């Protein structure tokens, strides 16, 4: 242990957040910069355990104690080298990953875990600020070509690894910009898109070719030696209840995409705008929370988020013992914004931009409701005006309505954020004969090779959510790296690329 008393001398301190009224007036990231002294102190809390369970908690196998100790010593460039040895995009995971590594931190057994996620982000940012992140070009050309379909974290990780191994890699993206859900699904305030752009620049300089607005057919891919499908799970789970056809009810990704296109400058205002509206978000996961923070920034009159699950406990429960990722009541930055209490002292700009004209002194900006089920939507002239719901509780493993808890709530804009059901079974997947399982996932063997009903054309591999099911960015990157190693081994007979994870039929959760 570098400092045997570090975890006793320094309590966990989160990175400070920008003031709520200020950050709701723009889409910049919510965190304030931290000092080097702050970061060194937080890294010093790492105990360098004899058996570091954080390694197991991280799908990428990040060597966390080592780069924590390097940060403690101020050896930032060495920390960057150690971090990038296992993670292609720590600047993404440091912002977007829920940090299962922290759930497995040994210190977390009876104290606050080490702030691994923040230190990871800071290492990546310091590396970019100092010009240490440079293109890593292959030393030779294998003459083999690989198509990667999808430019989310799995596709980008696979493409970068294969390019560095000397293959000629082309990434196909159906949207007009690269990044997948990181581009159009993740709000700007969680990760500014310039961070994706600088990674794309690095990869292009390494030799990866990118094609946008591209939905290739099997014929288009016939000339490649291998194809990696990293197309994610774009099929959203809908809510088929009475009134679903009314206007003003949208899938969450439609809303978030419109907001991100506005931030990119494509439109003068969001195509789906929450300003002045009573917004109800159905779904308590990350996507619903992203809608929550976005609606607040657009100046919604009110924002309410429904979660069908019961409110989680404040402390780790018996159902998720250490080192499992703990089921806890968490307050995201968006929820922190919803808890802001109107003081009456806000400036005229804040009143106008935050929709505070709709609220009185003492009001909060938003709320979360738990154990709530949506029963139906109601409106007039083809537009939603309200919804009906009730409370539920789990009885014999099934959610059951609670008697006499029916309610009606006004709603001008409803956003359905119930996750995703699986990969797209049509188009390229159907042309290539990729077999899907009962949960809508592309099936594959132990080396990421797709299971297919036809055996013609190039070898096909599956990486990321389309094979694993809806999951985390860190799993996507890990699968992209592992799939790249499998492709390289098949094309060359052997590989030196790391393969951090084996494909599994994992649940749609952490």
C-alpha positions, 0 to 999 in steps of 0.5 A: 500500500503506497499510503497505508493511512490514505483512506483514513486521512482523506474522505471521499469528495465528489467533484463539485457541480456548477450551480443549478440555475447556471447550468440549466441555462446551457448544455455544458457539462455539469462538473466544475474542474478539480485541482491536482491536490484534490485528485491526488488526495482521492487517489491516495484513498486507494488501498492497493488491495492484495486482491483488487476486486475493482479489477473484477468489477470492471469488464475492461479489467482496468488496472485501477490500483496502479494508475491510482498510485501513479496519480498520487505521485503526480506521474500523470503521463504514466497513469495515462499509459496504464489506463489506455492499455486497457481502455480505448476511451476512458474520456467516455467511460469516465463520464458515462459509466455507472462505475461497477468498479466502485461497487466492487471496491474493497474500501466500499465494504465499510466506507465510501468507495474510492472515486475511481470514475472521476480519477479515470476521467481526469487522467484522460482529460489531463492527457488530452490537455498535454497532447499525450493522446496521439495516433497509434499507427500500425507498423505493417499492413496485413492486407486484410480488410474489415467492415465495422457496422455501427460507430457506438462504443463497441464499433469504435473500440473494435475499429481502433484495435483492428486498425492498430493491428494493421488491418484496413478498417471501414466504419459504416454509420447510418446517421449523419454523425459518428458516435451512435447513442453517445452522439444522439442519445446522451445529452450534451450536459453529460458529455460534450460531443467535442470529446467524440470528435477528437477521438474520431480525429485520432482514429482517422489519423491512425488509418480508420476510414469512416462513412456516414449516412451509410446503411450497407447491404450484404452486397456492399460488404462482400469484398471485406474479409470480415464484418463486425456488427456493432449496431446496438439495440435500436428497437425501443420498448413501447407502452401499448395502453389506451390513448398511446396514439395521441399526439404529444407522446414520444419515445425517449430517443426521439426527444433526446435525438431532437435535443442533441440535433439542436445542440449540434446546430441543426435546428433553431429549436428542438423538434420536440420542445418541452418549454412551458409543458407539463412533462411526464417521463415513464421510466426510471432508468438512465434514459428517463433521467436524461430526458429529465435533465433535458426537459428542465434545460428546455424550460418545462413547466413541470417534470415528473418521472415515473418509476415502476420499481420501489424506491431503492434503499439508501444503503447496500441491501442484502440482495446486492452484497459486496462486491456486486453492484449495489442497488441504492437510491441514487441522485443523478445530477438531473435529479439534483436539478429537480430538487432545486427549490425556487427562492424568488431571488432568481434573475430575470434571465433565470426566470425566463430560461428555466421556466420559473414563471410557471412556479412559485417560491418554494416550488421544486423544478421536478419530482420522481415517483416510485412504484407507479404504473401508467394505465392510460392516456387521455386528451382531446383534438388528438393531443394528450392532456393527462394520464391515469395511473396507480401505485403497484407493489410486488406480490408473489413476484408480480407487480399488482395494483394497490386498491384505491390508489388510482390517480390522474395527472396533467401531461402535455408531453409524455416521454416513454423511456422503457429501454430497448427490446433488442437488435434490428432483425431486418435489413443487414442482419436478415441479409447476412442470415444472423440468427436472433434469440428469443430476447431479440439478441444476435446469437454468436459463439464463444469467439464472437462469430455470428450464428447464421442461417447462411454460410456465404460471404465474409466472416461475421462477428457480433459485438456490443448490445446487439449480442449482449442485450442492453447494457453499459458503455464499459461492456460495449468497449470491452466487447469491441476489444474482445471481438477485435481480438477474435477477428484478428486471430481468425484472419492472421492465425494468432493475435496479440490483441487483448480479449478482456471478456468472453461473450455471454448471455448476460441479463439486461442490467449491470 
